[in-house]
């Protein structure tokens, strides 16, 4: 981001995927399938997170957001080109949160409220912090940790009773925990009023944390003391604040609104590049905003609610244009009936292809009243789509 001072979250009312009229047409009948584009590789698993990228691999976890599961969930390191596993680590009874990667370690929380650090090459365990040492069992650490200046900042919710999945959010304690990045020891903790699914970020020397209540905290990374707190009267969810009222860019030093925009629907997916913010919503809209001023650049309509949106981050990502005077692809949009669209900087579509789940009963259309796509991420000429049943890589060079 250009100024490195802006922290972006969408705010508004509670999100509900469904009830959007003609978009929810249901599963297509066998024999009416669109042609499916085969991925270059596919890794089966349940409820994959969006990946984090290292120099030679990508890292992602299974059973995101799940507690009390039977069996184990994997955190895997995959070769980005072939999809082969360099290593995998498991936890029992709960899923993994979104991982964060540095040159020295992979950090990930779990639904067992523990935080793990692994060697990114070998997968060897460097340390484990167990939240039960500080609190009782239950809860989870789902957001991608923020890592800065030798400290890992992770949001953790822990149950006050011996219950892996209490029915009420008030039955949990919610905190941000600062851990020594090399040893996993606690440096400080700070309370939040609700759980945190949105990823914390260190921006302009301030740790910014958005809770599900809509409360956004600006904390001193050194000791966790509050620099500012603002409330947007919203429900924050993964991966953005789940609301349809407005999108707000906050000044990380003061917590004041830098700009506000109104999206057409309830945000369900978010990504940002150096100068653009991309939002997808539950009505099938994808919108591009200027990161500095919040001005709407374009709007595109998919055929179903949007589950993932991936902004293209460099000139090498924008290979769909043959000449400089042509429009270039600026984002990839994945919807909940299995379509992926290439959207240009003019808001037009240059390509559309259909994917399907290996776990679906007909490998054809999906029912968009359910959440099938967990996210999409683009790197170079690769698009990675995380779904309820698999993660898949697609070539997007020269489409």
Secondary structure by P-SEA (a helix, b strand, c coil): cccccbbbbbbbccccccccccccccccccccccbbbbcccccccccccccccccccccccccccccccccccccccccccccccccccccccbbbcbbbbcccbbbbbccccbbbbcccccccccbbbbccccccccccccccccccccbbbbbbbbbccccccccccccbbbbbbbcccccccccbbbbbcccccccccccccbbbbbcccccccccccccccccccccccccccccccccccbbbbbcccccccccccccccccccccccccbbbbbcccbbbbbbcccccccccccccccccccccccccccccccccccccccccbbbbcccbbbbbbcccccccbbbbbbbccccccccccccccccccccccccbbbbbcccbbbbbbcccc
